[in-house]
């Protein structure tokens, strides 16, 4: 059996979908690669506790998320996409806001939280955070829908 020599330069190259921090070889100690989904997860965790944010993602993403929650998994990247360069990050987030929180304030708090979390934890500059609010959650609507499902409907025919 013969072994072929491995190209050592290939092992140090980041794989597609990863980020390398500022001046990766400045101190000669190696590089740090951070996957895109790590940045998306940091952004998702940062916005979960903001007052006025009901859920992340659009309708289909939320439906899939509720299935994940039912089996005990949590997707912190739901509704978040990131575009990553060598030293900069752009984030797009889709969410459902709670009524009656002012939408402009909710979006501003989401931006602030993502800027702070990504810049502090990842060390990369955030160039922009685009917030898309796709729906408004009215708290009373959920309980009325749940009550309608738990009370058996009266038979319409006999």
Secondary structure by P-SEA (a helix, b strand, c coil): cccccccccccccccccccccccccccccbbbbbcaaaaaaaaaaaccccccccccccaaaaaaaaaaaaaccccccccbbbbbcccbbbbbbbbcccccccaaaaaaaaaaaaaaaaaaaccccccbbbbbbcccccaaaaaaaaaaaacccccccc
